[in-house]
Amino acid sequence: MKGLRGSIFIVTILLATANTQAQLKVKQGDELYVKESTENLRLSPGGSVICQLPQGTRLIAIEEDGNWVAVHLVGYIWKKSLTQTRFDIPGFTMRALHIMVATEQEANEIKKLLDQGGDFKELAKQRSKDPNAPNGGDLGVITKGDLLPELDKAISSLSVGQVSGVIKSEVGFHIFKRTE
């Protein structure tokens, strides 16, 4: 097509294999096809859904990880829509402090202390069960899709400097403070 300026776009994605396919052994380079009518395309296992792939979509396997398969997807996208780093995409990267505890009661106690002017970093160091607690709960730079969907949504909805409410997830109770 004259005037069409596009480029091949290879995306690394993860797809869940159906339970009935648990015995399917996938090797790097295997050609695979979506067999369901649609399949969710995620940024990470159990992470944010970025789109749905229609039945018959051709994929190339990178590696198998339990019920997940990392794959390459080949398609076309306008060159001007691309960037070489995700840090160029406004709102796609964030930075936040995090406190995670086992019970809702403890999370509510910490939230109350924060609302009364408590220091987020100090409370994270003292009470959080997150591996980043020694660093004041600093998660570093994160991108959409890095965390569980409910946590992604919570951080994305915060303004810089704002502290979230208590968020329940499958791994505990969380409080965030967005820093970037």
Backbone bond lengths (Angstrom), bond angles and torsions (degrees), N, CA, C in turn:
res aa  C-N    CA-C-N  psi(-1)  N-CA   C-N-CA  omega(-1)  CA-C   N-CA-C  phi
1 M - - - 1.446 - - 1.521 109.32 -
2 K 1.304 116.79 121.78 1.441 121.78 -179.52 1.529 109.68 -66.53
3 G 1.355 115.89 132.98 1.453 120.38 178.42 1.521 114.39 85.76
4 L 1.321 117.51 -7.82 1.461 120.28 179.40 1.519 108.25 -81.37
5 R 1.320 116.54 117.25 1.453 120.72 179.40 1.510 108.37 -113.16
6 G 1.272 117.25 102.56 1.449 122.10 179.50 1.506 109.96 -134.52
7 S 1.289 116.42 172.59 1.452 120.25 175.95 1.511 108.42 -142.83
8 I 1.310 115.12 156.28 1.462 119.32 177.36 1.521 107.72 -71.52
9 F 1.299 115.83 136.39 1.458 122.50 -176.22 1.516 107.81 -121.17
10 I 1.322 117.22 117.77 1.455 121.09 178.35 1.520 107.45 -107.92
11 V 1.316 116.15 122.65 1.446 122.42 -177.31 1.517 108.92 -113.82
12 T 1.315 116.54 133.32 1.454 120.13 172.55 1.520 107.35 -90.25
13 I 1.317 116.36 124.20 1.454 121.19 -176.32 1.518 109.93 -135.65
14 L 1.301 115.34 170.13 1.452 121.61 176.82 1.512 108.77 -126.34
15 L 1.312 116.05 132.49 1.450 122.10 177.46 1.515 108.86 -122.28
16 A 1.306 116.04 143.86 1.466 120.09 175.56 1.514 107.67 -82.27
17 T 1.322 115.83 134.78 1.457 118.39 173.55 1.516 107.62 -88.47
18 A 1.306 116.91 141.48 1.466 121.16 -178.45 1.524 109.78 -63.64
19 N 1.343 116.30 151.41 1.464 120.73 179.38 1.517 111.55 -54.33
20 T 1.325 116.54 -34.89 1.464 119.24 179.96 1.521 111.09 -69.75
21 Q 1.326 116.71 -14.79 1.452 120.56 179.52 1.527 112.33 -101.13
22 A 1.328 117.63 8.73 1.465 121.12 -176.67 1.520 111.25 -54.64
23 Q 1.325 118.56 -31.67 1.455 121.30 -179.64 1.534 112.31 -82.08
24 L 1.317 118.79 -8.11 1.450 123.29 176.90 1.519 108.77 -64.95
25 K 1.325 117.34 124.91 1.460 121.71 178.06 1.516 107.92 -101.61
26 V 1.315 115.55 125.11 1.450 121.30 -176.16 1.526 108.52 -113.04
27 K 1.329 115.95 132.91 1.461 121.34 177.47 1.519 109.09 -115.07
28 Q 1.332 115.30 155.10 1.450 120.31 176.86 1.527 109.56 -55.94
29 G 1.325 115.49 132.99 1.458 121.09 178.86 1.518 114.34 92.76
30 D 1.347 117.99 -10.57 1.466 120.25 178.04 1.519 110.03 -61.49
31 E 1.315 116.61 139.38 1.457 122.24 173.69 1.526 107.32 -87.52
32 L 1.317 116.49 127.54 1.461 122.44 -177.71 1.522 109.03 -127.12
33 Y 1.326 116.44 158.43 1.460 122.44 178.31 1.520 109.31 -134.23
34 V 1.317 117.25 142.04 1.456 122.00 175.83 1.519 107.84 -68.97
35 K 1.347 117.86 122.40 1.468 120.24 -178.26 1.520 113.17 -98.35
36 E 1.350 117.56 -24.76 1.465 120.59 177.49 1.530 108.59 -73.21
37 S 1.336 117.28 165.62 1.465 119.27 179.82 1.527 110.64 -62.55
38 T 1.326 118.08 -36.22 1.472 123.79 170.37 1.517 107.78 -146.93
39 E 1.318 116.27 154.22 1.464 121.88 177.55 1.519 108.24 -137.16
40 N 1.342 117.06 135.85 1.459 121.17 178.84 1.523 110.73 -69.68
41 L 1.306 115.80 137.25 1.455 124.01 173.52 1.523 106.22 -103.07
42 R 1.334 117.73 123.08 1.463 121.78 -174.42 1.525 111.26 -119.20
43 L 1.313 115.65 155.73 1.456 120.58 177.49 1.527 112.26 -74.63
44 S 1.323 116.82 -27.47 1.460 122.41 179.40 1.524 107.60 -157.08
45 P 1.349 118.49 164.84 1.466 118.85 179.00 1.532 111.09 -55.47
46 G 1.315 116.73 121.48 1.457 121.89 -178.95 1.522 113.54 73.45
47 G 1.336 117.70 2.97 1.457 121.95 -177.34 1.522 113.13 -81.92
48 S 1.293 115.61 -166.77 1.459 122.60 -176.49 1.525 111.52 -63.71
49 V 1.328 115.23 138.71 1.464 121.74 175.70 1.525 107.23 -80.15
50 I 1.341 116.58 127.58 1.460 118.92 179.21 1.525 112.56 -102.51
51 C 1.326 117.11 -22.42 1.470 120.73 174.14 1.527 108.31 -173.96
52 Q 1.314 115.25 178.31 1.456 120.80 175.06 1.516 108.70 -117.30
53 L 1.319 115.86 137.18 1.453 121.85 179.02 1.523 109.21 -98.24
54 P 1.323 117.84 134.10 1.466 119.84 179.77 1.526 111.95 -77.03
55 Q 1.308 115.53 158.71 1.458 122.91 177.45 1.524 109.50 -52.78
56 G 1.334 115.63 136.44 1.451 121.04 177.91 1.518 114.71 92.42
57 T 1.353 118.27 -4.41 1.463 120.51 179.47 1.524 109.36 -60.67
58 R 1.339 116.06 131.16 1.473 122.42 -179.20 1.524 109.63 -85.60
59 L 1.340 116.36 132.06 1.456 123.68 -178.77 1.519 109.27 -134.14
60 I 1.318 117.34 153.68 1.460 122.83 175.02 1.530 107.48 -117.29
61 A 1.333 116.92 126.33 1.461 122.31 -176.90 1.530 111.50 -71.27
62 I 1.330 115.22 138.66 1.465 121.70 172.51 1.525 108.56 -101.79
63 E 1.346 115.56 -52.91 1.465 120.41 178.24 1.519 110.09 -162.38
64 E 1.312 115.12 158.44 1.461 122.70 177.72 1.522 107.73 -102.70
65 D 1.334 116.12 139.93 1.457 121.89 179.30 1.520 107.91 -140.36
66 G 1.326 117.42 87.03 1.465 121.75 -176.73 1.514 110.02 63.13
67 N 1.336 116.70 -122.71 1.465 121.12 179.12 1.528 112.67 -86.40
68 W 1.312 118.03 8.68 1.462 122.73 -177.68 1.522 109.91 -115.96
69 V 1.319 114.98 149.55 1.458 120.93 175.74 1.520 107.86 -130.95
70 A 1.334 116.47 123.95 1.461 120.63 173.10 1.525 106.50 -80.61
71 V 1.328 116.61 132.90 1.464 120.47 -175.60 1.527 111.10 -137.89
72 H 1.329 114.88 160.45 1.467 122.35 169.34 1.518 107.05 -99.42
73 L 1.307 115.53 139.38 1.453 122.84 175.10 1.520 106.15 -118.62
74 V 1.320 117.85 128.10 1.452 120.81 -179.47 1.518 108.74 -108.60
75 G 1.303 116.32 129.57 1.453 121.92 178.87 1.511 109.72 -160.52
76 Y 1.295 117.43 -167.00 1.455 121.95 -178.56 1.518 110.60 -122.06
77 I 1.326 115.24 143.38 1.464 121.56 177.89 1.533 107.30 -148.19
78 W 1.317 116.44 149.50 1.460 120.82 178.71 1.514 109.97 -61.63
79 K 1.327 116.74 132.23 1.463 122.50 -178.44 1.531 111.58 -58.13
80 K 1.333 117.34 -40.47 1.465 119.62 -177.37 1.529 112.56 -67.63
81 S 1.320 117.44 -11.06 1.462 121.36 178.24 1.527 112.52 -87.71
82 L 1.321 117.35 -0.31 1.463 121.36 -173.25 1.520 112.71 -105.15
83 T 1.308 116.19 156.54 1.453 124.07 172.12 1.529 106.90 -139.35
84 Q 1.302 116.76 156.81 1.457 119.83 -179.17 1.526 112.62 -90.47
85 T 1.312 117.12 -3.71 1.459 119.96 177.10 1.519 110.45 -144.42
86 R 1.300 116.90 139.22 1.464 121.13 179.69 1.526 111.88 -69.25
87 F 1.345 116.64 -15.38 1.459 119.93 -179.61 1.525 112.43 -72.66
88 D 1.339 117.14 -11.37 1.468 122.17 176.14 1.521 112.49 -83.41
89 I 1.323 118.13 -6.53 1.464 121.44 -174.77 1.527 109.04 -95.24
90 P 1.346 116.95 112.00 1.471 119.34 -179.06 1.532 111.86 -57.88
91 G 1.331 116.07 131.15 1.461 121.31 176.52 1.519 115.15 81.30
92 F 1.336 117.90 -5.59 1.458 119.95 -178.21 1.525 111.98 -83.70
93 T 1.335 116.29 -30.31 1.461 120.03 176.88 1.523 109.06 -107.37
94 M 1.310 114.31 147.38 1.459 121.18 -178.78 1.523 108.03 -143.00
95 R 1.302 115.99 165.89 1.460 121.13 172.06 1.520 106.12 -137.70
96 A 1.329 115.45 138.94 1.459 118.89 -177.09 1.527 110.74 -151.84
97 L 1.323 113.47 157.98 1.465 121.56 169.73 1.523 106.54 -97.87
98 H 1.342 116.46 151.68 1.464 120.96 -171.51 1.512 110.81 -140.15
99 I 1.306 115.14 135.52 1.467 122.04 170.51 1.522 106.37 -123.03
100 M 1.332 116.28 128.84 1.467 121.47 177.37 1.523 108.56 -127.81
101 V 1.323 115.36 131.26 1.459 121.53 177.52 1.530 109.18 -134.03
102 A 1.321 115.74 168.62 1.462 120.74 -174.49 1.523 114.26 -82.42
103 T 1.349 117.06 -28.48 1.465 118.33 -173.95 1.527 111.95 -121.10
104 E 1.309 114.66 152.15 1.461 120.47 177.83 1.528 110.29 -66.28
105 Q 1.316 116.61 -35.95 1.462 120.79 179.69 1.529 110.34 -60.29
106 E 1.314 117.46 -47.87 1.467 120.20 179.43 1.527 110.92 -64.21
107 A 1.330 117.02 -40.15 1.465 120.37 178.28 1.526 110.89 -61.58
108 N 1.327 117.19 -41.91 1.465 121.06 178.89 1.532 111.48 -65.45
109 E 1.336 116.38 -37.21 1.470 120.42 176.84 1.530 110.27 -62.50
110 I 1.317 116.45 -44.81 1.470 121.05 -179.67 1.526 110.22 -66.45
111 K 1.309 117.37 -41.49 1.464 121.23 178.97 1.530 110.19 -60.46
112 K 1.307 116.55 -40.56 1.467 120.93 178.60 1.529 110.13 -62.45
113 L 1.339 116.95 -44.16 1.471 120.92 177.96 1.529 110.85 -61.28
114 L 1.337 116.54 -40.53 1.467 120.40 177.96 1.526 111.05 -64.57
115 D 1.318 116.73 -42.21 1.471 121.29 178.88 1.528 111.61 -63.73
116 Q 1.336 116.25 -24.71 1.467 121.18 179.16 1.539 111.77 -91.51
117 G 1.338 116.00 9.22 1.467 120.07 176.32 1.509 115.06 100.41
118 G 1.320 117.96 8.42 1.460 121.03 178.28 1.521 112.06 -59.59
119 D 1.333 117.22 150.54 1.461 123.29 -179.40 1.532 109.95 -81.17
120 F 1.323 116.23 117.44 1.464 121.48 -175.41 1.528 111.33 -57.48
121 K 1.327 116.67 -47.55 1.471 119.87 -177.24 1.529 111.77 -62.42
122 E 1.311 116.92 -41.65 1.468 120.15 179.96 1.528 111.39 -66.73
123 L 1.327 116.31 -42.13 1.470 119.43 178.18 1.531 110.43 -65.25
124 A 1.317 117.20 -36.73 1.469 120.29 177.03 1.528 110.22 -62.91
125 K 1.325 116.50 -46.09 1.475 120.93 179.62 1.530 111.15 -60.61
126 Q 1.325 116.68 -40.15 1.464 121.48 -174.66 1.525 113.53 -80.36
127 R 1.347 117.77 -35.14 1.471 118.41 -166.66 1.519 116.07 -124.67
128 S 1.338 118.19 -18.14 1.460 119.98 -175.46 1.524 112.08 -74.67
129 K 1.323 115.59 145.92 1.470 122.86 176.51 1.533 111.00 -97.91
130 D 1.327 116.84 0.75 1.460 122.15 -179.42 1.533 110.10 -71.19
131 P 1.330 118.41 144.22 1.472 120.59 178.70 1.533 113.73 -58.84
132 N 1.336 117.69 -20.99 1.462 121.34 179.39 1.526 113.04 -87.89
133 A 1.323 118.03 4.37 1.465 121.98 -178.50 1.534 112.38 -55.11
134 P 1.340 120.28 -43.74 1.473 119.32 -179.86 1.533 113.33 -59.69
135 N 1.327 117.30 -21.95 1.475 122.30 178.31 1.526 111.31 -96.71
136 G 1.312 117.19 21.82 1.463 120.66 -179.30 1.517 112.79 74.58
137 G 1.340 115.94 19.61 1.462 120.50 178.96 1.518 113.82 81.19
138 D 1.340 118.17 9.84 1.467 121.44 -177.70 1.525 110.52 -67.97
139 L 1.336 115.43 115.97 1.463 121.12 179.10 1.520 112.62 -80.65
140 G 1.310 117.59 -9.95 1.458 120.83 -174.08 1.523 108.78 74.36
141 V 1.321 116.05 -163.93 1.461 120.46 179.99 1.517 108.41 -78.57
142 I 1.312 115.98 126.92 1.463 121.76 177.46 1.526 108.04 -123.06
143 T 1.302 115.59 156.27 1.459 120.15 177.56 1.513 109.06 -120.19
144 K 1.313 115.53 156.46 1.457 120.10 178.13 1.522 108.22 -55.55
145 G 1.318 115.26 131.59 1.458 120.97 -179.35 1.515 113.66 100.42
146 D 1.343 118.01 -12.17 1.466 120.60 179.30 1.524 112.15 -70.86
147 L 1.320 116.61 -30.97 1.464 122.23 -174.00 1.525 110.94 -110.72
148 L 1.315 115.68 174.43 1.464 120.55 173.23 1.527 108.61 -56.50
149 P 1.328 118.59 145.59 1.470 120.91 -176.16 1.525 114.45 -52.73
150 E 1.341 117.96 -40.90 1.464 119.71 -178.47 1.530 111.66 -67.87
151 L 1.327 116.82 -30.00 1.462 120.06 178.43 1.527 110.48 -77.85
152 D 1.323 116.59 -41.29 1.470 122.14 174.22 1.523 110.43 -54.02
153 K 1.314 115.08 -48.87 1.472 121.23 -177.65 1.528 110.37 -62.14
154 A 1.327 116.24 -41.77 1.466 120.30 -178.49 1.529 111.04 -63.56
155 I 1.321 117.70 -46.71 1.465 120.62 -178.77 1.526 110.38 -67.61
156 S 1.323 117.01 -43.07 1.474 121.25 -179.35 1.514 112.20 -59.92
157 S 1.321 117.08 -31.53 1.468 120.33 -176.67 1.527 113.14 -81.62
158 L 1.339 117.57 -10.21 1.463 120.80 -178.97 1.521 111.82 -84.17
159 S 1.318 116.29 147.50 1.460 121.87 168.97 1.521 106.80 -85.03
160 V 1.331 116.72 158.30 1.462 120.34 177.11 1.527 108.71 -58.93
161 G 1.343 115.84 129.62 1.459 122.23 -178.88 1.520 114.20 93.35
162 Q 1.321 116.92 -15.48 1.472 121.41 -177.25 1.535 110.54 -81.66
163 V 1.346 115.17 144.82 1.465 122.78 177.80 1.527 108.28 -105.41
164 S 1.321 115.24 135.82 1.473 120.53 -179.71 1.514 111.08 -76.11
165 G 1.318 114.64 170.95 1.451 120.49 166.97 1.521 107.78 -80.04
166 V 1.300 116.38 -169.07 1.464 121.61 177.38 1.532 108.04 -81.71
167 I 1.333 116.33 128.91 1.463 122.03 -179.46 1.524 108.38 -116.87
168 K 1.325 116.16 126.64 1.465 121.54 179.20 1.526 108.68 -91.29
169 S 1.330 116.04 137.65 1.464 121.27 173.11 1.522 108.37 -138.12
170 E 1.308 116.18 179.75 1.471 120.51 179.58 1.523 112.29 -68.81
171 V 1.329 118.60 -14.28 1.465 121.02 -177.85 1.530 114.18 -108.99
172 G 1.337 117.67 -3.52 1.456 119.28 178.45 1.514 112.15 152.97
173 F 1.334 114.45 -159.16 1.458 122.28 179.97 1.525 107.51 -117.76
174 H 1.319 116.01 134.84 1.451 121.85 -168.58 1.523 111.81 -126.05
175 I 1.343 114.48 149.44 1.455 123.44 170.29 1.530 105.88 -134.62
176 F 1.329 116.89 135.36 1.460 121.93 -178.83 1.526 110.25 -122.85
177 K 1.310 114.68 150.83 1.466 121.61 167.47 1.529 106.20 -128.27
178 R 1.320 115.59 117.73 1.470 119.22 -178.80 1.519 108.67 -78.57
179 T 1.338 115.20 131.19 1.460 120.35 -179.05 1.523 112.84 -112.36
180 E 1.325 117.98 -19.36 1.483 122.00 175.37 1.505 108.38 -146.07
